[in-house]
Amino acid sequence: MSRSQETYNKKEVRNKKEKKRKDKEKKRLDRKENAQDGKSFDDMIAYVDENGRLTSTPPDPSMRRKVNAEDIEVSVPRNSSEAPENAVRKGIVSFFNESKGYGFIRDLDNQQSVFVHINDFVDSIGEQNRVTFEIEMGHKGPRAVNVKLDK
């Protein structure tokens, strides 16, 4: 007598795959049958009212307003009126690490601490020096550039 080429493990794997395929087919047929329960496309539509809330009732056509497409801003609006009033600021170097080449300047106007790197120095500067600088946005926040000693 010869032994079957199919081991128990192979039979088990084949049976699991067959069972999974049948379960999937059964679920698909159930979904297909249950989809016919009177649900129509109109039941699935949602409307947005004038306040931006979702509602199931359509909007009143008499309340419709004309909107100019150019007035719609999709991105962050530009602040064209935001001109730097005082581009050059004054501050005191509160911390500076010579070996690492960075530090912080305390702004005298708003007491905000601003990061500064040694590459942004115009003059040789140390801790507790009064300086003038400009603020520029860096990768991680505001950054002082064009740092000079205040005379």
Rosetta blueprint (number, residue, H / E / L):
1 M L
2 S L
3 R L
4 S L
5 Q L
6 E L
7 T L
8 Y H
9 N H
10 K H
11 K H
12 E H
13 V H
14 R H
15 N H
16 K H
17 K H
18 E H
19 K H
20 K H
21 R H
22 K H
23 D H
24 K H
25 E H
26 K H
27 K H
28 R H
29 L H
30 D H
31 R H
32 K H
33 E H
34 N H
35 A L
36 Q L
37 D L
38 G L
39 K L
40 S L
41 F H
42 D H
43 D H
44 M H
45 I L
46 A L
47 Y E
48 V E
49 D L
50 E L
51 N L
52 G L
53 R L
54 L E
55 T E
56 S L
57 T L
58 P L
59 P L
60 D L
61 P H
62 S H
63 M H
64 R L
65 R L
66 K L
67 V L
68 N L
69 A H
70 E H
71 D H
72 I L
73 E L
74 V L
75 S L
76 V L
77 P L
78 R L
79 N L
80 S L
81 S L
82 E L
83 A L
84 P L
85 E L
86 N L
87 A L
88 V E
89 R E
90 K E
91 G E
92 I E
93 V E
94 S E
95 F E
96 F E
97 N E
98 E L
99 S L
100 K L
101 G L
102 Y E
103 G E
104 F E
105 I E
106 R E
107 D E
108 L L
109 D L
110 N L
111 Q L
112 Q L
113 S E
114 V E
115 F E
116 V E
117 H E
118 I H
119 N H
120 D H
121 F E
122 V L
123 D L
124 S L
125 I L
126 G L
127 E L
128 Q L
129 N L
130 R E
131 V E
132 T E
133 F E
134 E E
135 I E
136 E E
137 M E
138 G L
139 H L
140 K L
141 G L
142 P E
143 R E
144 A E
145 V E
146 N E
147 V E
148 K E
149 L E
150 D L
151 K L
